[in-house]
Amino acid sequence: MNATLASPLTAADRCDRCGAKAYVRARLHAGGELLFCAHHGREHLPALKDLADIEDETSRLDESTPASAPVDER
């Protein structure tokens, strides 16, 4: 997806699955969008990759969030 056309995700954007802060946006080709936290993004995006344009901001987690779980559990 062209990042210049998308508005950045904010703290008000919440995961549609669990309500955590959203770091991934899937804009469906058929219309609408889904928001996911990093965990649910990793879980659901493989199934959505051909159905949506994906905006993944999970790299922002490395900038300000201290690791609290082992790397293989993130």
Secondary structure, DSSP 8 states (H G I E B T S, - for coil): --TTTS----TT-B-TTT-SB--EEEEETTS-EEEE-HHHHHHHHHHHTTTEEEEE-THHHHHH----S-GGG-
